[in-house]
Amino acid sequence: MSAPQVVGIVGGGVGGTCAAIALRQLGREVVVFEQAARLGRVGADINLTPNAVLALDGLGVGEALRATAARPSHRISRTWDTGEETSRLEMGSAAEERYGSPQLTIHRADLLDALVGALPAGSLRLGCELAALREDGDRTVLEFVDGSSETVDVLVGADGIHSLVREALWGPEQPEFTGVVAYRAVVPAARLDVPNLGAFTKWWGPDSATQIVTFPLNRGRDVFVFATRPQESWREESWTSPGDVEELRRAYATFHPEARALLDACGSVMKSALYVRDPLPRWSIGSRTLLGDACHPMMPFMAQGAGMAIEDAVVLARSLAAHRPGDAAAGLQTYERARQARTADVQIGSRGNDWLRTAGNADWVYAYDAWTVPLG
């Protein structure tokens, strides 16, 4: 009897762990290699729109997510200076009825805890920092910084915008600074006296790079504040660093009083540079492919970065399962064809930052079902 096909996933973030769960559900043996020595409560908060939650429900983690997440009641657009409401989309139970799952807003660490908890012991290996790849016939040898190595039949690079797998497959390339920076903060809801705290609210600024977004967290006990604005350059060594709360408030001093009240309540803030890469014409070479930010990093303006990675994970698993283990390359081509047009549309929409500014169609994003979409 031949040995089972092993799928190796580089990157134990949201996309990588989702792919591992989906692949195991569909009968594949999977190992996830994560460079961090331990998983802590790091990272930003995540807006999981119905398309992402539907995919996660199929992975069996929906109940765990709902235990800590908030369910925004609406998606609201408001004008930065007048406060005029330009669109209001009912979410909550209405979204669940329309799309099959609700919108959930959650800390990234709580999402990862649920995903890691769904994996069997030993399938996630920490402290595995990738140093290089090399081919061994149809298989791939992963060489790690500590001198160890592993050989896998199928390789999935889910290692983010800095992806070493992408670099190994397609050559070195630097991500592009967008000229936009982001501020992130979490505020106890009890400190705020403004309307719509239970909704996802986007304050559209005077230009496409300037906005304030808020949504509830921790079952409504906290409010996440996310604000962006233009900045000519980024000189910090890290893409994320502690920010200046007073700088944040000055940058939005002309916004509506209710928007400013959100920033006045921030006790501390993190500041990040937003980077992107150009879309890749191909994601796969033989039995090696990419997933999530490794192949289609995008601006956060449609809140689909994590959602696209989660969808990728499900469609990847379905595509591999649709072919015999020895036809992994054909399965990866099926995956690529099924996903490229959708992720490109979302990348373009995210860069344009005009989606749902006024009343519009959310169905093309929210109604996507990664578990049933035709593979082609």
PyMOL commands that set and color helices and strands:
alter all, ss='L'
color gray80, all
select helices_A, chain A and resi 14-25+50-58+62-66+92-99+108-117+164-170+189-191+218-220+245-251+257-264+292-294+300-302+305-321+325-352+363-366
alter helices_A, ss='H'
color red, helices_A
select strands_A, chain A and resi 6-10+29-33+45-48+74-79+85-90+104-107+124-125+130-136+139-144+149-152+154-157+176-188+200-204+211-217+222-230+240-242+270-276+288-290
alter strands_A, ss='S'
color yellow, strands_A
deselect
rebuild
show_as cartoon
